[in-house]
Amino acid sequence: MSELRYPFASRVSNLIPSPLREQAKHVQTADDYIKLTYGYPSNQAFPIEKLAKLSDKIYRQHAVEFMQYGETEGIPKLREQLKSRLHQYQNLDVVSNDILITSGSTQGMDLVFKIFVNEGDTVLTEEQTFIGAVNAIKSYGGHAQGLPFDMTSGCIDTEALEATLSADTAHRIKLLYLIPTFQNPIGTSMSLEKRQEVYDICQKHQVMIYEDDPYGDLLYSDIESIPKIKSLDTTGIVIYAGSFSKILAPGSRLGYLLAPKKVFDKLVLVKQVADSFANLYWQYLASQLIDDYDFNEHIAYLRQLYKVKADAMVGALRKYATKDMTFVVPDGGYFISVKLNDDIDSNAFYDALDQRHVGVIPGNVMSAAGQGYERYFRLNFTLPSVEEIETGIQRIAQAAAVSKVKQ
């Protein structure tokens, strides 16, 4: 009997598994494996005691509401709380835009690509970007086209952006997907001047901008927070995406989109098809947390927690690894990007890392094109302990030292 051939749709044929989840299967048996891979929060980041008290409270006050079907847009109170915070702290327009609560920020991305991307369309991204966005674009038959990116300034090449949007094929470009604040995987932020320049170019060519901002609250340096691109939006071309995963708990699967009302209406329609509504229990829990506690105090705690870890990783890299690699010091977020020197054999390096039980994310995995960044890798500092960071960087330095190209 011949093997059954499943009639999969063409849109899933070029999707690749999450490298993080694949690596998780590989490392489960290694007790000394140091995970500098995952974009996970610290286990010390969760406000467990507060949430435990609030859970009892919302069970008594809202049990029927969160056990029933809910509104696709999200519970009204949480939406209003988010609007208030976005207007107060980010100066975002919450009158001509509306908020949709999503089942994590990844779903928000998926919904946006679903309403804009047709087979053969292009979404522009940074050359190095979030692999989940690339896969979401591909899932609708789209093409992710990376633009040159300056790691120091944290900005795409605006001349390349202008040239790309002026080309004859530009009519197939639907969106520009950006992580302008504490970029993943680089960790740097785009200046206000560059944000305005990017916005002006996209506005001129009538191209939508998807501003992905999961790390925006996690600032570790003394610099002032840079205004969001959405705060510059006077014509309705920017969709702003936020998340509770990095500041509350990824298990909540809560994200949100702030979008122009005509876009919002379409997003509501496709979310109704996708899953009807986001988890109601967590919506009520998040809303009650904002109500009963100082949420800014919680964010301040996260900043301090992660600053210690970021400083530890930067210090360890400077202490052990500067002979064989360079890196970008982040202003915030979850990650540090590292580049191997030219005299390091990148294939040998990754083999040596595997032998030393250290996990990193290779640059090609974070590339829109899937290639060209063999010498780069991403490190996460939020999940591991300070001790694991120190040991992990020592092992990385050892792996580089034994992977030099023979002259």
C-alpha distance (Angstrom), angle and dihedral (degrees) to the residues before:
residue distance angle dihedral
M1 . . .
S2 3.80 . .
E3 3.78 120.5 .
L4 3.81 114.7 -93.9
R5 3.80 112.2 -106.0
Y6 3.78 110.3 -148.2
P7 3.83 113.0 -142.6
F8 3.81 96.6 -129.4
A9 3.80 117.7 -179.7
S10 3.79 115.3 -105.3
R11 3.80 91.0 -120.3
V12 3.82 91.7 72.2
S13 3.80 96.9 45.2
N14 3.81 95.1 87.0
L15 3.80 98.6 41.2
I16 3.80 116.8 114.9
P17 3.82 127.2 -151.0
S18 3.78 118.2 -102.6
P19 3.83 105.6 -89.4
L20 3.80 89.0 -145.5
R21 3.79 93.8 57.1
E22 3.78 92.8 43.2
Q23 3.79 90.6 51.5
A24 3.81 90.3 48.3
K25 3.82 89.0 62.7
H26 3.81 89.6 51.0
V27 3.79 98.3 50.4
Q28 3.79 101.8 43.2
T29 3.80 92.4 96.8
A30 3.82 96.9 47.2
D31 3.81 109.6 88.9
D32 3.80 94.3 -170.1
Y33 3.81 96.0 45.8
I34 3.82 111.7 132.2
K35 3.78 112.5 -149.2
L36 3.81 111.6 -149.9
T37 3.78 88.2 154.7
Y38 3.75 114.6 77.2
G39 3.78 123.3 86.4
Y40 3.79 88.2 -138.1
P41 3.80 128.0 139.4
S42 3.78 120.2 -117.2
N43 3.79 115.5 -88.4
Q44 3.81 85.1 -125.2
A45 3.81 90.5 60.2
F46 3.79 98.0 75.9
P47 3.84 116.9 97.2
I48 3.80 90.2 -138.4
E49 3.82 99.1 161.1
K50 3.79 92.6 49.4
L51 3.79 92.9 46.1
A52 3.81 91.4 48.8
K53 3.82 90.9 55.8
L54 3.79 92.4 44.0
S55 3.79 92.0 48.3
D56 3.80 90.9 61.2
K57 3.80 89.6 47.3
I58 3.80 96.1 51.5
Y59 3.81 91.2 45.3
R60 3.78 88.4 57.9
Q61 3.80 95.5 42.7
H62 3.82 106.5 30.4
A63 3.82 109.0 18.7
V64 3.80 95.0 120.3
E65 3.81 92.3 46.2
F66 3.79 96.1 52.6
M67 3.80 93.6 42.1
Q68 3.81 92.2 53.7
Y69 3.79 129.5 69.1
G70 3.78 112.9 -75.4
E71 3.77 142.2 -153.8
T72 3.79 115.6 -76.8
E73 3.81 91.5 -135.7
G74 3.82 91.8 57.3
I75 3.79 132.4 -103.6
P76 3.82 108.6 -44.7
K77 3.80 96.2 -128.0
L78 3.81 95.4 55.0
R79 3.79 91.2 46.1
E80 3.81 90.6 52.6
Q81 3.81 91.9 46.8
L82 3.80 90.6 52.7
K83 3.79 92.1 46.8
S84 3.79 89.6 51.4
R85 3.81 93.1 50.1
L86 3.81 93.8 44.9
H87 3.78 91.4 50.1
Q88 3.82 95.3 43.0
Y89 3.82 99.4 43.4
Q90 3.83 103.9 24.4
N91 3.81 102.0 27.9
L92 3.81 91.2 -127.7
D93 3.79 121.5 164.9
V94 3.81 106.2 -111.5
V95 3.80 94.9 169.8
S96 3.81 101.7 67.1
N97 3.82 89.9 30.5
D98 3.80 130.4 59.2
I99 3.81 135.4 -154.8
L100 3.79 127.0 -120.0
I101 3.81 118.3 -169.1
T102 3.80 109.0 -138.1
S103 3.79 135.4 -166.2
G104 3.78 91.7 -103.0
S105 3.78 126.9 -36.4
T106 3.81 89.7 -85.2
Q107 3.78 89.5 66.2
G108 3.79 90.1 49.7
M109 3.79 88.7 56.4
D110 3.80 91.3 47.7
L111 3.81 92.5 50.5
V112 3.81 92.8 50.1
F113 3.80 93.1 50.0
K114 3.80 89.2 46.2
I115 3.81 93.2 58.6
F116 3.82 96.5 42.0
V117 3.81 110.6 28.8
N118 3.81 122.1 80.7
E119 3.79 126.4 -178.9
G120 3.81 107.6 -69.3
D121 3.81 96.4 17.4
T122 3.80 122.4 131.4
V123 3.79 130.6 -130.8
L124 3.80 115.2 -164.8
T125 3.80 117.8 -138.2
E126 3.77 139.5 165.7
E127 3.83 111.4 -80.3
Q128 3.78 88.7 -111.6
T129 3.77 111.7 39.9
F130 3.81 147.6 137.8
I131 3.82 108.9 -52.3
G132 3.82 90.2 -147.0
A133 3.79 89.4 64.7
V134 3.81 91.9 50.2
N135 3.81 91.2 51.0
A136 3.80 92.1 47.0
I137 3.81 90.3 52.5
K138 3.80 91.2 48.8
S139 3.80 91.7 48.9
Y140 3.81 89.3 68.0
G141 3.78 94.2 46.1
G142 3.79 92.6 -98.6
H143 3.79 130.7 137.6
A144 3.81 123.7 -126.5
Q145 3.81 108.7 -143.9
G146 3.79 114.9 -167.2
L147 3.79 120.0 -143.4
P148 3.83 122.3 -149.5
F149 3.79 110.1 -87.4
D150 3.80 130.3 -156.5
M151 3.80 107.2 -143.0
T152 3.79 93.3 -161.1
S153 3.80 97.6 51.9
G154 3.80 93.8 33.4
C155 3.80 91.4 -132.6
I156 3.76 139.1 117.6
D157 3.80 116.8 -118.0
T158 3.80 101.9 -88.0
E159 3.80 92.3 -161.9
A160 3.80 88.6 56.8
L161 3.81 89.3 47.5
E162 3.81 91.6 52.7
A163 3.81 92.5 46.0
T164 3.80 92.6 48.1
L165 3.80 93.2 49.6
S166 3.82 90.6 46.7
A167 3.83 94.4 52.7
D168 3.80 123.1 107.3
T169 3.81 91.6 -109.3
A170 3.81 93.9 51.8
H171 3.81 92.0 104.7
R172 3.83 87.4 77.8
I173 3.82 92.1 57.0
K174 3.79 108.4 101.1
L175 3.79 105.9 168.9
L176 3.77 147.1 6.6
Y177 3.82 109.6 -135.7
L178 3.82 113.0 -157.2
I179 3.80 140.4 171.0
P180 3.82 95.9 -163.2
T181 3.81 97.2 167.0
F182 3.83 117.6 64.9
Q183 3.77 90.4 -18.2
N184 3.79 121.0 -137.1
P185 3.04 115.6 -98.6
I186 3.83 99.2 6.3
G187 3.83 103.0 48.9
T188 3.82 96.9 -144.1
S189 3.82 128.8 115.3
M190 3.78 132.7 -130.1
S191 3.82 115.2 -115.6
L192 3.80 121.0 -114.7
E193 3.80 89.8 -113.4
K194 3.80 91.5 55.1
R195 3.82 92.0 44.6
Q196 3.78 89.5 55.3
E197 3.81 90.8 47.5
V198 3.81 92.5 50.4
Y199 3.80 91.2 47.1
D200 3.81 92.8 49.1
I201 3.81 92.4 50.6
C202 3.81 93.0 49.0
Q203 3.80 91.9 44.8
K204 3.80 90.1 51.4
H205 3.82 91.0 53.1
Q206 3.84 95.3 37.6
V207 3.80 93.5 -120.8
M208 3.80 120.2 150.8
I209 3.82 120.9 -122.8
Y210 3.80 122.2 -144.8
E211 3.81 106.3 -156.7
D212 3.80 107.5 -162.1
D213 3.81 109.6 -163.5
P214 3.82 112.0 170.4
Y215 3.83 93.8 138.6
G216 3.81 101.1 39.1
D217 3.82 96.3 113.1
L218 3.80 93.9 50.9
L219 3.80 102.2 86.5
Y220 3.83 116.2 157.1
S221 3.81 104.3 173.4
D222 3.80 130.1 72.6
I223 3.81 93.7 -109.0
E224 3.78 118.0 113.3
S225 3.78 118.8 -102.9
I226 3.83 110.6 -93.5
P227 3.82 115.9 -124.9
K228 3.78 115.3 -104.0
I229 3.80 120.1 -107.2
K230 3.81 85.4 -120.8
S231 3.81 89.1 63.3
L232 3.83 87.8 62.2
D233 3.81 93.2 50.9
T234 3.80 112.7 114.5
T235 3.81 97.5 151.8
G236 3.80 104.3 49.1
I237 3.81 100.7 -108.3
V238 3.83 98.9 121.8
I239 3.80 126.3 84.0
Y240 3.81 111.5 -167.0
A241 3.82 120.1 -153.0
G242 3.80 124.7 -162.5
S243 3.79 133.7 175.6
F244 3.80 142.8 -155.8
S245 3.82 91.1 -155.7
K246 3.81 96.0 88.2
I247 3.80 98.1 37.5
L248 3.82 103.1 34.7
A249 3.82 116.6 10.0
P250 3.81 133.7 -44.0
G251 3.80 88.3 -142.6
S252 3.80 88.3 67.9
R253 3.83 89.2 69.9
L254 3.79 89.6 -151.0
G255 3.78 123.7 147.9
Y256 3.77 134.5 143.9
L257 3.78 143.1 -149.8
L258 3.79 125.9 -146.4
A259 3.78 104.8 -158.7
P260 3.81 140.2 161.9
K261 3.80 108.1 -86.9
K262 3.81 96.2 -109.7
V263 3.80 89.1 52.2
F264 3.81 90.8 43.0
D265 3.82 91.0 56.6
K266 3.82 91.5 55.2
L267 3.81 91.5 45.9
V268 3.80 90.6 54.3
L269 3.81 90.2 53.1
V270 3.80 94.6 52.7
K271 3.81 92.7 43.4
Q272 3.81 88.6 55.1
V273 3.80 87.1 58.7
A274 3.82 94.0 43.0
D275 3.81 103.1 50.8
S276 3.83 108.9 -34.2
F277 3.82 95.1 -124.5
A278 3.80 143.7 -1.5
N279 3.81 121.5 -98.0
L280 3.80 105.4 -62.6
Y281 3.81 96.4 -158.9
W282 3.81 91.5 58.2
Q283 3.79 92.1 43.1
Y284 3.81 90.3 57.0
L285 3.80 91.3 42.6
A286 3.81 93.4 51.6
S287 3.79 91.3 45.8
Q288 3.81 92.0 50.7
L289 3.81 90.9 48.2
I290 3.80 90.6 54.8
D291 3.82 89.0 46.8
D292 3.80 100.2 46.8
Y293 3.80 103.2 33.4
D294 3.78 139.2 41.6
F295 3.80 100.5 -98.1
N296 3.81 90.7 -171.5
E297 3.80 88.4 58.8
H298 3.81 89.4 54.7
I299 3.82 90.7 51.0
A300 3.82 89.9 48.6
Y301 3.81 88.4 54.1
L302 3.82 90.6 51.8
R303 3.79 91.3 49.7
Q304 3.79 91.8 53.4
L305 3.82 93.1 44.2
Y306 3.79 93.1 51.4
K307 3.80 96.3 39.1
V308 3.80 89.1 62.3
K309 3.81 90.0 52.4
A310 3.81 94.5 43.6
D311 3.80 90.2 50.4
A312 3.81 90.0 48.3
M313 3.80 91.8 53.6
V314 3.81 94.0 45.5
G315 3.81 89.3 48.0
A316 3.81 92.8 49.3
L317 3.81 92.2 48.0
R318 3.81 90.3 51.1
K319 3.79 91.2 46.9
Y320 3.80 100.2 46.4
A321 3.79 113.1 12.9
T322 3.80 114.7 38.5
K323 3.83 93.5 99.2
D324 3.80 92.8 66.2
M325 3.80 106.4 25.1
T326 3.79 146.5 25.2
F327 3.78 128.6 -140.8
V328 3.78 143.4 -170.8
V329 3.82 117.2 -116.5
P330 3.82 106.6 -133.3
D331 3.80 125.1 -135.4
G332 3.80 90.9 -151.2
G333 3.78 144.2 -39.2
Y334 3.80 126.9 80.6
F335 3.79 108.2 -65.5
I336 3.79 150.3 65.8
S337 3.81 121.5 -158.5
V338 3.81 117.8 -143.9
K339 3.81 130.9 -168.2
L340 3.80 123.6 -156.7
N341 3.79 118.1 -133.7
D342 3.81 117.3 -107.2
D343 3.80 93.0 -105.5
I344 3.82 91.9 64.1
D345 3.81 119.3 93.8
S346 3.81 101.0 -134.6
N347 3.82 95.3 -156.8
A348 3.80 91.4 51.1
F349 3.81 89.3 46.2
Y350 3.81 94.2 55.9
D351 3.81 90.5 46.1
A352 3.80 89.6 51.2
L353 3.80 90.7 49.2
D354 3.78 90.8 52.1
Q355 3.80 90.6 51.2
R356 3.81 89.4 51.1
H357 3.82 92.4 49.2
V358 3.79 99.0 -118.2
G359 3.78 122.5 137.0
V360 3.81 123.5 -150.0
I361 3.80 132.3 157.1
P362 3.83 112.2 -109.9
G363 3.79 115.5 -131.5
N364 3.80 94.9 -119.3
V365 3.80 89.3 63.1
M366 3.81 89.1 58.3
S367 3.80 94.2 45.5
A368 3.80 123.0 105.4
A369 3.81 88.5 -140.9
G370 3.81 94.0 41.8
Q371 3.79 91.8 -127.2
G372 3.80 144.8 60.2
Y373 3.81 97.4 62.8
E374 3.81 101.6 82.2
R375 3.81 91.3 131.4
Y376 3.79 94.5 53.6
F377 3.77 128.9 80.0
R378 3.79 136.2 173.4
L379 3.79 126.4 -128.0
N380 3.80 126.7 -161.7
F381 3.80 118.5 -149.2
T382 3.83 102.8 176.2
L383 3.82 100.8 74.8
P384 3.84 104.1 41.2
S385 3.78 122.9 72.6
V386 3.80 121.0 -110.6
E387 3.82 88.3 -104.9
E388 3.81 91.8 51.9
I389 3.80 90.0 48.6
E390 3.81 91.3 53.8
T391 3.80 93.3 47.7
G392 3.80 92.9 42.8
I393 3.81 93.8 53.5
Q394 3.81 90.6 47.1
R395 3.81 89.1 54.8
I396 3.82 91.1 46.8
A397 3.81 89.9 53.0
Q398 3.81 90.0 49.0
A399 3.82 90.9 49.8
A400 3.80 90.9 51.8
A401 3.80 92.3 47.7
V402 3.82 92.5 56.7
S403 3.82 93.8 43.6
K404 3.78 101.4 64.1
V405 3.79 117.5 135.9
K406 3.80 109.9 -106.6
Q407 3.80 111.9 -117.3
